[in-house]
Amino acid sequence: MAGGTFIDVQGKVLGSHEGYPFYTIGQRKGLGTAFGKPMYVTAIMPETNTVVLGEIEDLMRNGMTVRGINAMKYATLPEGLEVVTQVRYNDKGTMSVIHPLENDQLQVEFYADVKGIAPGQSAVFYEGDDVVGGGIIHSSLQLSNH
């Protein structure tokens, strides 16, 4: 994988990098360049080998899509089910509501902004101490109804 480009959230070119596979959403260290302020990986665009950098607030999102759903407590996850959604192993979870979509996908709408939702990572849904189900994060969203 040849090197690619770092851009900011407005699309301004900030420099070059080793190739997108070397970076993850939320990463701050090991970017190989000093920017004069803390910068984080906020998006990765494999099709153009571009890594988007922003400040901590640029990592905040209030929604995501999840694929490959594995329902555990219910045969299928009901529309509008309120759950605590965990997006990282050490994450305490955030209250959310889930909306099933077609093709074994669902949309998660968080009640508070969540930092560093990373495509490819696991999401787990809880109702109290019960695991409702989980899946793989496909994309983070900024939903307009918040």
C-alpha positions as CSV (number, residue, x, y, z in Angstrom):
1,M,0.0,0.0,0.0
2,A,1.6,3.2,-1.1
3,G,1.3,6.3,1.0
4,G,-1.7,8.5,1.1
5,T,-2.9,11.9,2.2
6,F,-4.0,13.4,5.6
7,I,-6.8,16.0,5.2
8,D,-8.7,18.0,7.9
9,V,-12.4,17.8,8.3
10,Q,-12.9,20.7,5.8
11,G,-10.8,18.8,3.2
12,K,-7.6,20.8,3.4
13,V,-4.5,18.7,2.7
14,L,-2.3,18.5,5.9
15,G,0.4,16.1,4.7
16,S,1.1,12.6,3.7
17,H,1.0,9.2,5.5
18,E,2.2,5.6,5.1
19,G,-1.2,4.2,4.0
20,Y,-4.7,4.0,5.5
21,P,-4.3,0.5,7.0
22,F,-1.9,1.9,9.6
23,Y,-4.6,4.1,11.2
24,T,-7.7,3.6,13.3
25,I,-10.6,5.9,14.2
26,G,-9.8,7.9,17.4
27,Q,-6.0,7.4,17.0
28,R,-4.0,10.4,18.2
29,K,-0.4,9.1,18.6
30,G,1.8,7.7,15.9
31,L,0.5,10.0,13.1
32,G,4.1,10.8,12.2
33,T,3.5,14.5,11.9
34,A,3.2,17.4,14.5
35,F,0.2,19.6,13.9
36,G,0.6,22.1,16.7
37,K,-2.4,20.8,18.5
38,P,-3.8,17.3,19.3
39,M,-5.3,15.8,16.2
40,Y,-7.3,12.6,15.9
41,V,-8.2,10.2,13.1
42,T,-11.9,11.0,12.5
43,A,-12.5,9.1,9.3
44,I,-10.7,6.7,6.9
45,M,-11.5,6.6,3.2
46,P,-9.9,3.5,1.8
47,E,-11.0,4.1,-1.8
48,T,-8.7,7.2,-2.0
49,N,-6.2,6.2,0.7
50,T,-7.2,9.3,2.6
51,V,-7.1,9.8,6.4
52,V,-9.2,12.6,7.9
53,L,-7.9,14.3,11.0
54,G,-9.8,16.6,13.4
55,E,-10.0,17.7,17.0
56,I,-11.5,15.7,19.8
57,E,-15.0,17.2,19.2
58,D,-14.8,15.9,15.6
59,L,-14.9,12.4,16.9
60,M,-18.3,12.8,18.5
61,R,-21.3,11.2,16.8
62,N,-24.9,10.4,17.9
63,G,-25.6,7.4,15.6
64,M,-24.2,4.5,13.7
65,T,-25.2,1.6,11.5
66,V,-24.4,-2.0,12.5
67,R,-24.2,-5.1,10.3
68,G,-24.1,-8.8,10.9
69,I,-26.6,-8.6,13.8
70,N,-26.5,-11.5,16.2
71,A,-29.8,-11.3,18.3
72,M,-29.6,-13.2,21.6
73,K,-32.4,-12.2,23.9
74,Y,-35.1,-11.8,21.2
75,A,-35.6,-13.8,17.9
76,T,-35.3,-10.4,16.1
77,L,-34.5,-7.1,17.6
78,P,-37.7,-5.0,17.9
79,E,-38.1,-1.5,16.5
80,G,-37.6,1.2,19.0
81,L,-36.0,-1.0,21.7
82,E,-34.1,1.1,24.2
83,V,-30.7,-0.4,25.1
84,V,-27.3,0.5,26.4
85,T,-24.9,0.3,23.5
86,Q,-21.2,-0.4,24.1
87,V,-18.9,0.5,21.2
88,R,-15.5,-0.5,22.7
89,Y,-14.3,-3.1,25.2
90,N,-13.7,-0.6,28.0
91,D,-16.8,1.5,27.1
92,K,-19.4,1.9,29.9
93,G,-22.1,2.1,27.2
94,T,-24.5,4.8,26.2
95,M,-28.4,4.8,26.3
96,S,-29.7,4.4,22.8
97,V,-32.6,3.2,20.7
98,I,-32.3,0.7,17.9
99,H,-34.0,0.7,14.5
100,P,-33.8,-2.5,12.5
101,L,-33.1,-2.0,8.8
102,E,-33.1,-4.4,5.8
103,N,-30.3,-7.0,5.2
104,D,-29.4,-7.8,8.8
105,Q,-28.5,-4.2,9.7
106,L,-29.8,-1.7,12.2
107,Q,-29.4,2.0,13.0
108,V,-28.5,3.0,16.5
109,E,-29.5,6.4,17.7
110,F,-27.6,7.5,20.9
111,Y,-29.2,9.8,23.5
112,A,-25.8,11.4,24.0
113,D,-22.8,11.9,21.7
114,V,-20.3,9.0,21.6
115,K,-16.6,9.4,20.9
116,G,-14.6,7.4,18.4
117,I,-17.2,5.1,16.8
118,A,-14.9,2.9,14.6
119,P,-16.2,0.9,11.7
120,G,-15.1,-2.8,11.9
121,Q,-15.3,-2.8,15.7
122,S,-18.0,-4.7,17.6
123,A,-21.1,-3.1,19.1
124,V,-22.9,-4.9,21.9
125,F,-26.5,-4.1,23.1
126,Y,-27.6,-4.5,26.7
127,E,-31.0,-4.4,28.5
128,G,-30.0,-4.3,32.1
129,D,-27.5,-7.2,32.6
130,D,-28.9,-9.1,29.6
131,V,-27.0,-9.1,26.3
132,V,-29.7,-8.3,23.7
133,G,-27.3,-8.8,20.8
134,G,-24.5,-7.3,18.8
135,G,-22.9,-6.8,15.5
136,I,-20.1,-5.1,13.6
137,I,-20.0,-1.3,13.3
138,H,-20.4,-0.3,9.7
139,S,-20.5,3.5,9.9
140,S,-20.8,6.4,12.3
141,L,-23.6,8.9,11.8
142,Q,-24.4,12.5,12.8
143,L,-28.2,12.3,13.0
144,S,-29.9,15.6,12.4
145,N,-32.7,15.2,15.0
146,H,-30.4,16.0,17.9
